[in-house]
Every structure is written in C-alpha cells, then in structure tokens.
Amino acid sequence: MSSISSGGRVQPARPGDPKKIGPYRVIGRLGSGGMGTVHAALDPQGVRVAVKVIHQAQAQDPEFRARFHREVQLSARVSGPCLIPLLAADPEAEAPWLATAYAPGPTLNQHLAAHGPLTGGSLHALATGTAQALAAIHRAGVVHRDVKPQNVILSPAGPRVLDFGIAHAADGTSVTRTGIMTGTPGWISPEQYRTGTAGPAGDVFAWGALIAYASSGRLPFGTGAPDVVAFRVMSGEADLNGIPDGLREIVARALSKDPDKRPTAGEAADQCAAVLSTQATQIIVSGNAPTLVGDLIAGEWDMPTLDDPTWHAPAARSRKRTVITVAVAAAIVGGLTGAIAAFGPGDDSKGPRGTAQAAVSTPTTATTQPPPNSTTSPAASAASQPGPEKMTDSGEATIATWKESRPARTTAENDSYGAMGTGPWLDPDSYPDVNNGTLTFHPGRKEVYVAMSDMQLPPVAVQEVAQLACLGLRHLSDLYPDYPYTEYVIVDTARAGGPGIVWEANFRTNTTCTTSATQRTADWRPDQPGLAGAQIPSSDANEIRVATDAVNGILGQWPDKSLGHHNTSAGYDREGRALYVWVDKPDWDNATRESWARIAASSACSALKAQAARSANWPYTRYASVITAADGTAREFMTSGTLADCPA
C-alpha cells in the first residue's frame, strides 16, 4: 500500500467546539450535518475515535432526544464485518453524543469522483464486504435505510458501512418521525416510494444501486429532480453497463422492482464471496489461497494508507488532576474487581498470565512509528543481525527469549507501536518520569515484547500497559489479517533485581483484554492435548448433561441453522479440569468467529455455574472455546477462563 499525505478527513476544530466529550479529547472535525457534528477525538490511550454530538436545538426537543436514544440502542445491537462499532454513548447528556471507532479513508463518493470506478478485486471486495455488513445489520433486527456512497468509507483495511442516523428496528420501532420519507433520492427502493415500506429488501435494493455505481461511476437511475429520479426507480431500468459478469446477475436481482425477488443481504454476500474467491485464486498460487472471507477481502482490497498529521497531536498533560483520579483510573482499567497481584522482584523469568473473556473487538487504525530503540531494548545493538525467525521452545517467555527478539522490520510490526496510541501509555500525572516503552519481536515464538524502563512499575501500572498492549495488538490484527503474533510480553527493565517478565498473555484469546488479578489463570491455558482429552466420550451422567446444556445453549442463541449437534460438541479435559466447547466451521470470518466465541463462553459459563451450584464436588472450574479443523485438531483457541470470569 502506498502512503498519502493528503490531510485525511480531519478538519480543524472551530471556535466553540468542545475540548473534551466524555472521556475523549477533541482534536478536530470530521463533518457536520442536520443532526449534529462529528468530531475527531482520541481516547485516554490515544486511540482514534469519531464522536457525534447532537446540535443544541435538537437536543432540546424531547422527541428528537428519544429518537437519538433509540439510535444508540440500535447501534449497540449491531456488530459484524465491515461495520464501525459503537464504543460509548451518553444520550442523557446536555449535548447527547455517541462515539464510534474511526475509519480513515474517503467515502465511496469521494473516491469515484477523484479516481473513477472501482475495478477487479477491489470492486468484488466492496460488494462482498458491504453485503456482509448489511447481513449483520439485518441479523440484529435493524434496517439501515440510508445505504448510499456517502455512507461507505474506503478504509485501508476494507470497506466500512456507517451512519445509523435514520436506522430503525425491523419490528417497526423507528428512529425517524412516522410518515416522513427517509433516505436519499436514487437510493430509495420502489416499494418505499410507493408505500413508505423500508425493510431489509430496501437495503438490498440500495446495495445493488451502490455496486452498479461503483462499477461504472454512473448513477444507475441517472440524475435530475427528485421526482424524476423516483419515477425512473419505480418504472425504469437500471443502468447496469460496466458491471463485470460475475456481479451482474446478483446486482440485477438486487435491483428487482419486486422486493420478494431480491436476494437477502446474506445471500448476496455469499454469492459475492464466491466470485471474490474465484478472483483471488486467479492470482494466488494454487494451495495458498486464503479460505476466510475476511482474508479474501483484505487480500484483494487495494486502498492507500492515509497519513493525517492532525491525528499526531501530542497528548494533553494536565497537572490539575489529583491522586483520587489515579485510584479511579486503576479501578476502571482492566475491570479490576478488588484484588491486584503483587509483582515483586522475585523470579526474573516468569510473570502472571492474562486470560480471556469473549467480546467484540473494535478495530482502529494507527500509523505512528516507534521512536528509536533505547539502550534497554535487547536488539537495539543488533538490528542488523538475523532475527529469531525459527520456532524455538514454546514455553513461557524468559529474559533469554526477550534478548533474542529483534526490532520491527515489516510494515505491520512498525505499526504495532502506533496501535498502542499516540499519547502517553501511562497517566503523566501519576508517572511523570516514565516514557513509553519499546517494542521488539520474536517471530519464532509469535511474541511481541514491550520493554518498560525508567522506574520499577507498580502492579496497577503493569495492568494498564497490559490492557493497552492487548487492545492495540487486537486492533492491529484486524487491520493486518496476516499479523503473525499471538502473545505480548511485558518486561520491566528497571526492577531492583534486574529485568524481569511481569506480564504475558495471549491477545487473540483474551478478547476483552481483561487484566483483572481475579480473572487470571496463571497455570493453565487450553491446548491441543487438552482438546484431545475432551474429545474422548464421557460415561458420567452429570458430565454428559452439563456438556449437552452448553451445546444447546450455543445452538439456541445462534442466529441461523448452520450449527447443530453434527458440528458443535463439548467434552472434558480431566487433567486440566476444563470444559472444552468446539465447532467445526473453518470458513467463518473474524467477526463470526468472535460472535461464536462470545456465545460459547456464555453458554459454558452458564452450564458450569449451574452444576457447581448443584454439586460442591463438581471438579470442572475452567472452560475453553475452540474452532477445529476437519480432523478435530485445534484451528484456533478462541476464549478461555474460569468460573471467576463468568458474570454473576
């Protein structure tokens, strides 16, 4: 990917703009419309976000405020591929606001105006990704109602569908006033023009028009007065010239005048993914083609990385906060539940490991480059030496393995530093003499090392850095699907007894980046031997019942019929005292895998807790969720934890 110094989409803040909205520091504007202003902002860790603030006039209207509250509820229901997740909101604030992840890049409209139609893999990736996004929206029982080029961002990581400003629930509960036409002329379905009906089929119609427009650069129903365009939508034929053969049939069906003849968004996504797969295998050596839809989109997507200097503003260093703020921050970061582990200067080679609890991750983009390695980096003096590319002992990280690690070499490795935020990693008031650490990489062990110096870190600071590293690396792995690392290791080089490993965790399985001391299993993590043991059938009636309850819990919550007892199973690792739940679905994309993992963790927790309440001698206190290959071996360990991790 190339790099562009275009200034991105961030505009300067204007007089009267807030300096801070909730926990977010405003650095500029992303746009303004009839409902409100969207501000560019940074969270306390320096992660980029977009914060929509409702205009004061609308905020004083009780009906509008109620509709905004409904928008927040709808947005919270939706997650999936190629969508921009809701991060936080305060609909009760004097100026109501909501924050979402920031997606850099131009809108589809802007890109077509500057560069012309999309072609090849990028066009097929756009069709697949946007259809997947709509399918996820519809599965959540929501209708978008304003699918158009201005609401699709072409980010470096793939297309992103945004703006639920006029979305409504499929059950009819609307965000907008009843009887008022919503949507944009040319992107409104025939049935909505005729009857005001705006269901999932209407979104599919607008999607078909979107792909036709992206293919040719021409509006499929032409331009002109709104009533003229409406007549063409209801009575005329769409301009399908320029759509490649692989997409023409599905787009034509999507643009059918009869909503019953249109495919669902899920069907459109599946058909486009099949076409995209064909495109990919034409240019990839046989046997090495990606198998996941998300990988296909990332592999075929070709958009430049934007470098907007506005985002690089230094973090604010307020000196007005008191020590009380530190205590509050310590209670928030990592979801602490009262107990904090002691990180004494004992064994230099080990530290506690973090565990996982399922949730949806929120992708961000970070491009800040790391500073030169300090003298505390083990590889600073050996940057030109061969790196540890071969697999070594897969046990716990040690100071020896840290010293084997090397500085960043690849683009993704260079972006790892920026993924941890553009501001200070630790609160500058609490730790005024602590600078950000340095990152080194051990490809053979799939480990990222975070070395902190300047002072011996107290437990709370270690946990803050641990959560920041986990969140940043998870975000980065979404941006770079082939990111090869799975674990992060924190090294405190200022310890009295010499450098020591103070934290080690798997950022891929710890999907909530939990760093609470009471949610850590230091001596256990799921592995292939444990899974193999769990696949041995049990004859114990209680074990069979609990495993069945866990599986039925997953099947009961899964949104379609693709899962059943033929591909979803549960069993016990007796040595590890763990319930394993696994599924054979290797073709899922990242968002679907994480959705399943969240449901699997919840179901395992419910089943284990219920049995633990019935029997004080129940031996199984741990759980793990796994996606397996066809031969039953682990393809990916998704989540793991203990009964202490389960919600009360």
N, C-alpha and C positions, 0 to 999 in steps of 0.2 A: 504494500500500500504506500502511496505517496503521502507527503505531508504538505498541508496548505496553511499558509499564514494569512488567512482571509479575515480574521477578526471574528469568525464564527457567527452565532446568532445573538450574542450578548450585546445589549445596548447600554450606554451609560445610565446610571440612576439619575432621576430628575429631582429637582427641589421638592421637598415634601414627601419623598419616598421614605418608607421606614428603614431604619438602620438594622433592625432585627425583627423577625417574625417568629414567634415561638422560640425554639432553640436555634433557629437558622439565621446566619449573618448575611444580609443582603449585599451583593456586590454589583448589581446592575439589573437591567430589564430584559426579558425575553419577548415581551409583546403586551398588547393591551386590546381589549375588546369591549363589547357591550356589557358583559357580566362583571369583568374585573381586569386586574393587571396581573401578569405572570412575571415574577421576579426570579432572577438568577441568584442563588444563595449557596452557602456552604454550611454543612452541619458541623457540630463541635469537633469532629475528626477530620474536617476538611473535605468531606465527600460532597460532590456537586449535586444540587437538587433544584427543582423548579417549584416555586411556591405561588399558588394562585390566591390572590386576595380580592374579595368581593368589593365592588365600588360602594361607597358610603350610602348612596341613595338607595341601592337595592338592599343593603344590609338593614336599613330602617323599615323595610317592607316585611311584615311578618310572614306573608305568603311566600315571598321570594326566599326568605331565610329558611322556611320549612322545606322548600324545594331544594335548596343547597344542602340541607341536612340529609335529604334523601339521596342527593348525588354522592355524598360521602359514603353513605351506606351501600349504594350500588357499586361504587368503585372498590370498596373493600371486599365485595363478593367476587371480584374478577381477578384472576391470575392465570398466566399461561404464556406460551411462546409469543414473542414479538409484541408484547404489551408492555406498557410502562406502569409499574406497580405504584399503588398508593403507599406512602411511607407514614404519614401522620396527618392529622386534621384537627381543627378546633372550630366546629360550626357554631359554637355558643359564644365565641369571642366578639368583642365590639366590632371588629372588622373580621368576619369569618374567613378562614383560609384552609387550604389543603396543600400538602407537599407531596410531590412525586419524584421518582428518580429522574435525573436529567439525561436526555438522549441527544448527543451532539449530532449536527448534520443539517442539511437543508430539507425543506419539505419536498415532496414529490413534485409539486407545482413549480417550486423554485428551480429544482434540478432540470426539469424538462425545458423550462424557459432558457436556462443557461447552456445546456448541453444536448438537448434534443432527446428523442425517445430512448428508452432502455432496450437493450438487446441481449441475446444469448443467455448465459447463466444468471446474470443479474435480474433480467426480466422474469425468468422462471422462479428465482428465489423470492422476488417480490410477490408474485402470485401465490406461491406456497405459504410464505410467512404471513401475509395479510389474511389469507383464508384461514390459517391456523388460529390467528388472533381472534377472528370473528367466531370461529367454532368454540373457542374458550369462553368468549363473552356469552354466547348463546347457551352453553352448558351451565353457566351460572344463573340462567334465567333472566338475562339482561339483553336488551336490544340497543344497539349503538345509535342509530337514526341519523347519523351525520357522517357517513363514510364518504370521503372526498379527498382529493390530492393534498389539500392544505392540512389534513389531519393524519398524514403519513409522513414520518420522519425517515430519511435515508441515513441511518447512523452507520458508522464504520463496522459495527457488529451485525448489522442486518436491518431490515425494515422494522419500524415500530409504529403501531397504531395508537393514537392518543385522542384525548378530548371526549370525556363522557358528560360534557356540559348539558346535552339535551337527551342523554340516555334515559331509558325507562325500563321498568321491570316487565318481563313477559306476562306477568299476571295482570298487567294493566295499570299499575301504580306509576304515574308519570311524574317526571321532574318538571315538565313544562305545563303551562296552563291548558286545560281542556279546551278543545275547539280551535286552537291556534296551530296553523301549519308550521311544522318544524322541518329543518333540513335546508338544503341549498338547491335552487333550480338546476336541473340537469343531473342531479344525483338523488332525485326522489323517484320512487317506484310508481308505476302506473296505478296500482291499487291505492297508494296513499293520495295521489292526486284525486282519484275518483271518490274514495270513501273515507279518507283520513286514516286508514289502517296502516300501521307501521310495525310489522313484526319481523322476525328473523329473515323471512324471504325478501323483505325490502332491503335489508343489509346486503344480502347476496346480490340483488339487482345492482345496487350501487357498487359492489365489488367488481361485478362484470364490467361496468362502465369504467371503473378505475383502471383495470388491466387493459381495456381497449385503448384508453387514453395514454397509458404508459407505453404501449406498444407503438403508437403512431404519432403521439404528440398532438392529436386532434380530438376535440370533444366528441364523443360518439353520437350525440344528438345535436351537434352544431352549437352555434351561438345565437344571440338575439334577445329579444324581450322575454321575460319570464313566461308569459302566457304562450308565446310561440314555441319556446323550448318544451313547455309542458305538453302542448299538442303533439309535438314530434315524439316525446316519450310515450304518450298514450296510443298514438296511431302510426307512427313512422317506424322505419327500420334503423337499427343502429349501424354506424359505420364501423365495420369490422376489418377493413383493409389495414394491413400491416401487422396483424396478429399472426404469429407463427402457427404452423399446422398443429403442433402439439397442444396449444392452448385454445385454438379457435373454437373447437367443439364445446368445451366446458364453458367458455365465455358466452357463446351463443345461447347455451341453455340457461345460464345465469341471467341473461337479458330477455328471457321469455316474458311476454305480456301476462301470462297466466302464472301466478306465484306457485301453484301446485306442480308445475312442470319444471321448476328450477331445482337444482341440487341443493342440499343443505350445505352449510359452510364446511362441515366436516367432510362431506363427500367431495366438495371442490378441493379441499386441502389434500385429501388422499390422492385424487387424480393428478393434481399439480405436482405432488411429491413424486409420483411415479414418473412423470415427464422429466422432472428435475433429476431424478436418479439416472435416467437414460442420458441426459445431457452430461452428467458427471462422469459416467463410465466411458464416454467417448473420448475423454481427455486424461483419464487416470489409468495407470497400468492395471491390467486385469488382476483381481485378487487383492488390490489395495484400496478399493473404492470405499468411502465411508458408508456405514449402514444406518446411521441415525439421521432422521430428517433434519434435526438441528445442525448436524455436521455437514449435511448436503448444502443447506442454506449458507452456512459460514464458508464452505469451500468454494461455492460459486459466486458469492457476493463480492463485488468489486467496487467499493466506495472509498474515497480518500479519508485519511485520519485528519481531523481538524485540530489545529493548534491555536486556541484562542487565548491570547495573553491576558485577557480580562480575568480569567479564572485563576491566574497565578498570583493574585494579590496576596500579600503577606497576612497571616492570621493576626487578628486583633489581640493585643496583650494588655487586657485590663488589669490594673492594680487595685481596683476598688472592691473586689470580692473578699469575703472573709474566710476564715478557716472553716466555718459552717458549710460553705459551698463544697469544700473538699469532702466532707462527710456525706453530703447529699450525692455528689458525683460517685463516690465509692459505693453507695447503696444502689445506684442506678446501673452503672456499668457492670456488665456481666450478670445482671439479675441476681445479686447476692441475696442469700436467704439467712444471713446471720453469722455463718461460720466462715472464717478465712484461714486458709492453710498457712502454716509457718514455713517460710523459705529460708531456713538457716544456712550458714556457711559450711554445711556438712559435706557429704559426698559430692565431688566435683563432676561426676559423670552422669548423674541422674536428676530427674525432677518429676513433679506430678504431671500426669497426662490429662488433657481435657477430653470430654466425651460429647456426644451429640444428642440433640433433640430436634424433631422434624419441624421444619417451617419452610416458607418460600423465600428464596433469596432474592435480593434486589440488585440487578446489575447496574454498574456505573462505569464511567469511562475516566481514566486517569492517564495523563501524559507527562507529568512532571518527572524529570530524570533525576537519578540519585546523585548526591554530591560525591566528590572523590572519596575513595575509601580512606578511613582514618587508620592510624597505626594499630588500632585494636583489631582490625579485620585480619583474619588469618591468611587471606590470599592477597592482601594488598601488595606484598613484596614479591608475589609470584604470579602476577596477572598474565605473564607471557608463558607460563608453564602449562603443560597439558592438564586439563581438568579431570575430575573424577568421573569419567563417563561410564565406566563399567560398574555393574552391580556389585556391591560389597555386602558384608554382613547386614542382614535386615533387622537386627535387634535395635535396642534403644540407642538414641543418639548419644555421643560422648564428645568430650573435648577433642579427642583424636579425629573423629569424623568431621567436626567443625573445622579443624585445621586443614582437612582435605578439601573443603569446599572452595569454590572459586568465585570471582566477581561475575557480574552479569555480562552475557555475550549476545544473547538473542534479543529481538525486539520485545518479546513478552517478558523476558527477565528484566530488561531495562524499565519496562512499565510497572514492574512489581513494586518498586519504591513509590511511584506516584499513586498506585492503588491504595496505599495506606494514608493518603490525604496530603493536601498541600500545606497544612498548618502544623503546629507542634503536635507530636504524638501524645505528650503528657501536658497537663494543665501548667502553663508557665508560671502561675502564681504559686502553685504548690511545689513545683520542681524547676525553679528559675535557672538552675545550673546544669540541667540535663538537656542535651541536644538529642535530636533524632538519631536513631541507630543506623547501622549499616547492614545491608543485605548481601549474603553470599549464597551460592547454590551448589547442591550436591546431586547432580542428575542421576548417578548410580543408585542413590538411596531415595530419590524423589523427595528431597528435603530442601526447604528454604530456611536459612539461618538468619535470625535477627539478633545482631550483637548490640547490646546497650553498654555504654561506658559512663564516665563522669562521676557516678556515685552508686553505691550498692542500693538496689531498688527494694523498697518495702513491698509486702505482698500485694497491696492494692494496686500499686503501680505496675507490677508484673501482670496482674489480671487485666488492667487497662490496655497494656501493649498487646497482650494475648488476644483480646477481643478485637482490637483494631487490626491486627495482622490477619486474623481469621476472616473478618468481614472483607478486608481488602483483597485477599487472595481468592476468596469465593467469587467476588465481583470480577476479578481478573480472569478466572477460569471460565466465566460466562462469555467474556469478550474474546478470549482465545481458547476455543474448544479443544485444541491440542496441547494445552498447557500441561507439561509432563509431571508436575509436582503434586503431592498429596498431603504432606505434613509440613508444619512450621515448627521451628525450634528456637526458643529464646535463650540467649547466652548472656549472662551478666558478667562482664569482664572486670567489674570493679569490686567484686566480692573480696572480703578480707582474706579468705583462704585461697584466692586465685580464681580464675574464670570457672564458671560452673553452669551447667544446664539447669535452668529454673522453670522451664515450661516446654512441653512437647505435646502436640495434638494433631489430629487429622482434620484439616479444614473442610474436606469434602464430606465426611460423615457427620461432623458437628454442624448440622445445617442451621442451627440458631446461633452458632458461635457462643454457646454457653460457657462461662468461665467461673461459675459458682463453685466454691470449695465443696459444697454438699452435693454437687452434681458431677463428681469426678470418680471414675473407676480406675484407680492407678495400676491395678494388677491384672486387668482383663480388657481384652478387646476382641471382637469377633474375628474368626479366621477360618481358613479352609478346613482344617481338621475338625473344628467345632461344628461347621456346617455338615461335614460328612457324618459326624456322630448324630446330628439332629435328623439326618435322613434315614436312620435306622428305625423301623417302626416300633412303636411302644405297645405294650400289652396292659399298661396300667390304666384303669378306667378314668381316674381323675386327670391324668395327663392327656388322654385322648379327648376328654370333654373340654378341657381348657384350650387345647390346640384347635379343636373344632370351633369353639367360641371365637377365637382370634381370627380364624379364616373367615367365618361367617360375618364377623364384624367388618372385615375389609370388603367382602362381596356386597354387603348391604349398603355400604357408603359409596361404592364405585359407580360412576355416572352412566356406564353402559354395560352391555352383556359380554364384553370381551374377556372378562375374568370369570373363572369358575373353579370348581374343585379339580379340573383337569390341569390347570396351570398355576394354582395357588396352594401352598402347603405350609405346614408348621410342624416342628418337632423339637426335641430337647438335646442339648449338649450337657450331659450329666456331669462331666468333669468341670465345665465352666459354670454349671448351674444356670443355664440360659435357655430361654425360649427363642428359637430362630423361626422367622417367618420369611418365606421366599416365594418369588414369582418368576416364571419363565417368560419374559417379554423383552427380548434384547433390542427390539426395534423402536422402543419409545424414545422420544426426545427428552431433553434435560428437564423441562417443566413437568412433563407427565411422570417421569421417574420420581421427581421430588414430591409431586402430589401423592403418588402411591406411597412413598416412604412416610409421609406425614400421616396418612390414614393407617398404614401398617403399624406405626409406632403407637398411635392412639388405640388401635384395636388390641395390640399386645398388652399395653398398659392396663386396659380395662379388664382383659381376661385374667392377667396375673393378679391384679389388685383384688378382684372378686374372689379368687381362690385363696389368696393369702388371708383374706378376712374370714374365710370358712375354716381354714386349717392353719394352726400355728406352726405345724411341722412341714408346710409346703417348702420344698428346697429351692425352687427356682425364683431368683430375685432379679435376673437380668433379661434383657431382650435385645434382639438384633433383627434388622430387616435387610434382605439381600435380593438382588436381581441376579438370576442364574443364567448360565448358558444352557444349550440344549442337552449337554451331557451331565447337567446337575452341578457343575462346579461354579464357584462364585464368579460372576462377571463384575459385580460392583457391590461392596458393602455400603449400604445407604445410611442407616441410623443405628445407634446402639445406646443403651443406657441401663439404669437400674430402676427399681420401684421408687427410689427417691426422686427420679427425674419425672415421674408421672404426675399429672395435675391432681390436685387434691379433690 
